[in-house]
Amino acid sequence: MNDLGSLVQQTADRLAGQQVGAVVAGLARGTVEIRGAGRTGPGAAGGPPGPDTLFEIGSVTKVFTSLALARLTLAGTVTLDDPLAEVLAGALPAGVTVPAKGPEPLALRHLATHTSGLPRLPAGMLLSSLLSPNKPDPYAHCTADALLAGLGRTRLRATPGRSFRYSNLGAGLLGLALAHRAGVGYGELVRREVCEPLGLKDTVLEPGPEQAARLAPGHTPGGRPVPAWHLADLAGAGGLRSTAADLAVLLRAQLAGDAESTPLGPAIALTREVRHRVNPVAWMHLGWLGHRLHARQGGHLQIWHNGGTGGYRSFVAFDPERQVGVVVLANTRRSVDTPAVRLLRTLQTTRATFPGQ
């Protein structure tokens, strides 16, 4: 039967053949189904993952960082065009300046749309990542002092605002700058500006004891357990843990048609108003990537972000026009993008049947 629960379970089962464990959420026109498959640990270790199992979500964190930016913008705490140097005033070490290229200063909107011209990684990390691509917890040393001192040794690859160049460094600096301006840590910033308004209980930077017991350990593609990642003050680029249940709530807010129908409605609307063209069919919102399929593929809109850490992969996507969305979380370092996109396209093109319809 072509019902939403069956489609979600089929995707979870397929992923379980490639991952230690996976949880999939499907959203369609007001209905949400969440299914898990596999186990939280290899072999007989661990139970099956479910809606409340925590995973590292990697770069999906950037969506939360950009929502915090939108919220602070609407509150008048910052503006999208505030120069990074101004927002970091008082935090930059003596003698260190924010890199510049061309007449326009590096601003917060550039960090959220990956148009800053900053390199992908902090100063000194590129060679290390090439020589030791599987190094445990590679960002643990990225403290505020190290990141800001590294700005003095960083050159922009492009003029801010001109071209799309994906940058973990830029997203991390955005989270650091927003937290500095707000006078709180990054974890508290996200809790206050995003999680608390939406009622997200399990989207956290550092899980508490009860949450830690529900955290699925990460694994290599071969099924070997790997240590957790801690991104220190680069957390805005990929440091959050979350659950399929929480991310489904986030997507329901993204799918809400009325900007006033959800506590984050105005902020979500602002993130979509900003749009930087990446190529003829794709663009960058604040925090989200977007593209429209070719007419021969249905012409559907897909807004998405994926993520990965040392032992996890994640994918979150939605179509506000068709009112469908997908969340996939897995505790293995193997991409989940293809099955996630396949489910999203199925929901976009199939008139599935749902309870109560």
C-alpha positions in Angstrom: 0.0 0.0 0.0 1.3 3.5 -0.9 0.8 5.0 2.5 3.3 7.4 4.1 4.3 5.0 6.9 5.1 2.2 4.5 7.2 4.6 2.3 9.1 5.8 5.3 9.7 2.2 6.6 10.9 1.0 3.2 13.5 3.8 3.2 14.6 3.0 6.8 14.9 -0.7 5.9 17.0 0.0 2.8 19.3 2.3 4.9 19.7 -0.4 7.5 21.4 -2.6 4.9 24.1 0.1 4.5 24.2 1.7 8.0 24.5 0.4 11.5 21.2 2.2 12.2 19.0 4.8 10.7 15.8 6.8 11.5 13.6 8.3 8.8 10.8 10.9 9.1 8.4 11.6 6.3 6.0 14.6 6.3 3.2 15.1 3.9 0.3 17.6 4.1 0.1 17.7 7.9 1.0 14.0 8.6 4.3 12.8 10.1 5.6 9.3 10.2 8.9 8.3 11.8 10.5 4.9 11.5 13.8 3.4 12.6 15.7 0.3 11.4 19.0 -1.4 12.3 20.6 -0.9 15.7 22.4 1.8 17.6 25.4 -0.5 17.9 27.0 -3.1 15.7 25.9 -6.8 15.9 23.7 -7.5 18.9 24.8 -4.3 20.7 22.3 -1.6 21.2 18.6 -1.5 20.5 16.8 -0.2 17.4 16.9 3.6 16.9 13.7 5.6 17.0 12.2 9.0 17.0 13.9 10.1 20.2 17.4 8.6 19.4 20.0 11.4 19.3 22.5 11.7 16.5 25.2 14.2 15.6 23.7 16.2 12.7 26.8 17.8 11.4 26.2 20.6 9.0 22.5 20.6 9.4 23.5 22.7 12.4 24.0 25.6 9.9 20.2 25.8 9.5 19.9 26.5 13.3 22.7 29.1 13.2 21.0 30.9 10.3 17.6 30.8 12.1 19.3 32.4 15.1 20.7 35.1 12.8 17.2 35.8 11.4 15.8 36.0 14.9 18.4 38.4 16.1 18.0 40.5 13.0 14.2 40.8 13.5 14.9 41.7 17.2 17.3 44.5 16.1 20.3 42.9 17.8 22.1 42.7 14.5 21.5 43.3 10.8 22.3 41.0 8.0 24.7 43.6 6.7 26.6 44.2 9.9 30.3 43.7 9.2 31.8 40.7 11.1 34.5 43.0 12.5 31.9 45.2 14.2 30.0 42.2 15.7 33.2 40.7 17.0 34.3 44.1 18.5 36.0 43.4 21.8 36.7 39.7 21.0 39.4 40.0 18.3 42.9 39.7 19.6 45.1 42.9 19.5 46.5 43.4 16.0 44.1 40.9 14.3 41.8 42.2 11.6 39.0 40.5 9.7 40.3 39.7 6.2 39.0 41.9 3.4 38.9 41.8 -0.4 37.3 44.6 -2.5 35.2 47.5 -1.3 32.5 45.6 0.6 33.3 44.4 4.2 32.7 40.8 5.2 29.2 40.8 6.6 26.9 38.4 8.5 24.8 37.6 5.4 27.9 36.5 3.6 28.7 34.0 6.3 25.2 32.5 6.2 25.1 32.2 2.4 28.7 30.9 1.9 29.6 34.0 -0.1 32.2 35.3 2.3 35.2 34.2 0.3 36.6 32.5 3.4 38.3 29.1 2.9 36.4 25.9 3.8 38.5 25.2 7.0 40.2 27.3 9.7 43.8 28.3 9.2 46.2 25.3 9.4 43.5 22.6 9.1 43.6 21.9 5.3 46.9 20.1 5.4 46.0 18.2 8.5 42.7 17.1 6.9 44.5 15.9 3.8 47.2 14.0 5.7 44.8 12.6 8.4 41.3 12.5 6.9 40.0 10.2 9.7 41.6 12.0 12.6 39.4 11.7 15.7 37.6 14.8 16.8 39.4 17.1 14.4 37.8 20.4 15.4 38.3 20.1 19.2 41.1 22.6 19.1 38.9 25.3 17.4 38.5 27.6 20.4 37.5 31.2 20.0 41.1 32.3 20.7 42.5 29.9 18.0 39.8 30.8 15.4 40.1 34.6 15.9 43.9 34.5 15.9 43.7 32.5 12.7 41.8 35.2 11.0 45.0 37.2 10.9 46.6 34.5 8.7 43.5 34.0 6.5 43.0 35.5 3.0 39.7 35.7 1.2 39.4 33.6 -1.9 36.8 35.9 -3.5 35.2 39.3 -2.9 32.4 39.0 -0.3 29.0 38.6 -1.8 30.2 37.7 -5.2 30.5 33.9 -5.4 29.4 30.8 -3.5 32.3 29.0 -1.8 31.1 26.5 1.0 32.9 27.4 4.2 32.7 25.6 7.6 34.9 28.4 8.9 32.4 31.0 7.8 29.5 29.3 9.4 31.4 28.7 12.6 32.4 32.3 12.8 28.8 33.3 12.3 27.8 31.2 15.3 30.6 32.6 17.4 29.8 36.2 16.4 26.1 35.9 17.1 26.8 34.4 20.5 29.3 37.1 21.3 26.8 39.9 20.4 24.0 38.1 22.4 26.3 37.7 25.4 25.7 33.9 25.7 27.3 30.7 24.5 26.3 29.2 21.2 24.4 26.3 22.7 22.3 28.8 24.8 21.8 31.0 21.8 20.2 28.2 19.8 18.2 27.0 22.7 16.8 30.5 23.3 16.2 31.6 19.8 15.2 28.3 18.0 14.6 25.3 20.3 12.6 26.9 23.0 10.1 28.7 20.7 9.6 25.4 18.7 9.5 23.1 21.8 12.6 21.2 20.7 13.8 19.2 23.7 16.6 17.2 22.3 18.5 19.5 20.0 21.6 20.3 22.0 25.3 21.1 21.9 26.1 18.9 24.8 23.6 16.2 25.8 22.7 15.8 29.4 23.0 12.4 31.1 19.5 11.2 30.1 20.0 12.4 26.5 23.5 10.9 26.4 21.9 7.5 27.1 19.8 7.9 24.0 22.7 9.0 21.8 23.5 6.4 19.1 27.3 5.9 18.9 28.9 6.8 15.6 30.6 4.3 13.4 32.9 4.0 10.4 31.6 2.5 7.1 33.1 -0.8 8.4 31.0 -0.6 11.6 33.8 0.3 14.0 32.7 2.7 16.8 34.3 6.2 16.6 34.6 9.0 19.1 32.1 11.8 19.2 33.0 15.2 17.6 33.2 18.4 19.6 33.6 21.5 17.5 34.5 23.9 20.4 33.7 27.4 19.3 33.2 26.4 15.6 30.0 24.7 16.8 27.8 26.9 14.6 29.1 24.9 11.6 28.2 21.5 12.8 28.2 20.9 16.6 24.5 20.1 17.4 22.9 16.7 18.3 19.3 16.2 17.5 16.5 13.6 16.9 14.2 12.8 14.0 11.3 13.9 16.2 12.8 17.4 16.8 13.8 17.8 13.1 10.3 16.8 12.0 9.0 19.7 14.2 11.5 22.0 12.5 10.2 20.9 9.1 6.6 21.4 10.1 7.5 25.0 11.0 9.2 25.4 7.6 6.1 24.0 5.8 3.7 26.3 7.6 2.2 28.6 4.9 1.4 31.5 7.2 4.4 33.3 8.6 2.5 34.1 11.8 1.3 30.5 12.4 4.5 29.4 14.1 6.7 31.2 16.6 9.6 31.2 14.1 7.4 32.2 11.1 8.8 35.7 10.6 12.4 34.4 11.0 11.8 31.5 8.6 10.3 33.9 6.0 13.4 36.1 6.3 15.8 33.1 5.7 13.9 32.5 2.5 13.8 36.1 1.3 17.6 36.0 1.1 18.6 34.2 -2.1 22.1 34.1 -3.7 22.3 32.4 -7.0 24.8 29.5 -7.1 24.2 28.3 -10.7 21.3 28.5 -13.2 19.2 26.1 -11.2 20.4 26.3 -7.6 20.6 29.0 -5.0 21.5 29.6 -1.3 19.1 31.0 1.3 20.2 31.8 4.8 21.4 28.4 5.9 19.5 26.3 3.3 20.4 25.2 -0.2 17.7 25.3 -2.8 17.1 24.1 -6.4 14.2 23.4 -8.7 14.2 20.1 -10.7 14.0 20.3 -14.5 10.4 20.2 -15.9 11.0 16.7 -17.2 11.7 15.6 -13.6 8.5 17.3 -12.4 9.8 20.8 -11.8 9.6 20.4 -8.0 11.2 22.7 -5.5 13.7 21.1 -3.1 15.2 23.1 -0.1 17.7 21.0 1.8 20.9 20.6 3.8 22.9 17.5 4.6 25.6 16.9 7.2 28.3 14.5 8.4 30.7 14.0 11.2 33.2 11.2 12.0 30.5 8.6 12.5 27.2 10.1 11.4 25.3 11.3 8.3 22.2 13.4 8.1 19.8 14.9 5.4 16.9 17.2 5.9 14.8 18.5 3.0 11.3 19.9 2.2 9.1 21.3 -0.5 6.8 24.1 0.7 4.8 24.0 -2.5 3.9 20.3 -2.2 3.9 20.4 1.6 6.3 17.4 2.0 9.5 16.9 3.8 12.1 14.3 4.8 14.5 13.7 7.6 17.2 11.0 7.6 19.7 10.4 10.4 22.2 7.6 10.5 25.0 6.6 12.8 27.5 5.5 10.2 29.9 7.5 8.1 28.2 6.7 4.8 26.1 9.1 2.8 22.3 8.9 3.1 21.6 11.5 0.4 20.4 9.2 -2.4 17.7 7.3 -0.4 16.6 10.5 1.2 16.2 12.3 -2.1 14.4 9.3 -3.5 11.9 9.4 -0.7 11.4 13.2 -1.1 10.8 12.8 -4.8 8.3 10.0 -4.2 6.4 12.2 -1.8 6.5 15.0 -4.3 5.1 12.9 -7.1 2.9 10.4 -5.4 -0.5 11.0 -3.9 0.1 8.9 -0.9 -2.7 7.9 1.5 -2.7 9.0 5.1 -4.7 8.2 8.2 -7.8 10.3 8.4 -7.8 11.2 4.6 
